[in-house]
Amino acid sequence: MNWKVLEAVAGKTGMIVDFGGGIKRDEDIRVVFEAGAKLATIGSVAVKQPELFLDGWSSTALKRSSWART
C-alpha cells in the first residue's frame, strides 16, 4: 500500500480520492483514511474474509471521518 502517494495526491489536489489495492488489515484501512482518502475500494479481502469486511470494517467505515480530522 503506497500511502505516501495517497497522502500527497489527497493533500495537494483537493480531489475526492478513492483508494484501493493492498488493503488487507484493520491498520491498512485506518491509514487509508488518515492519509486523506474519502473512499476505499475493498476487493479480494471482501471475498476471502467476508467476516472481517462485514463485521469489522462496516463499523470502521463509520469512524473514518473522525480519523481524517485527527
C-alpha positions, -999 to +999 in steps of 0.1 A: +000+000+000+016+033-011+001+056+015+027+084+009+015+088-027-021+088-015-013+115+011+004+137-015-024+134-040-052+139-015-034+167+003-024+187-028-052+183-052-084+187-032-098+158-052-121+132-037-098+101-036-110+065-038-081+043-028-078+006-035-051-020-035-033-037-007-059-031+019-058-063+040-058-054+077-076-030+101-044-009+102-045-006+064-080+008+063-072+033+091-041+045+073-060+049+040-085+073+057-058+091+077-038+097+046-068+115+030-089+091+010-126+097+012-134+063-001-117+029+000-122+001-026-120-033-009-116-062-033-103-096-026-104-093+012-142-089+010-144-122-008-117-141+011-125-128+046-162-117+045-165-117+083-137-091+086-153-070+059-189-073+071-184-073+109-152-054+114-149-029+086-185-019+084-182-002+118-147+010+110-160+029+080-184+048+102-154+061+122-134+073+092-145+109+093-131+112+129-097+097+117-094+123+090-099+151+114-073+140+140 
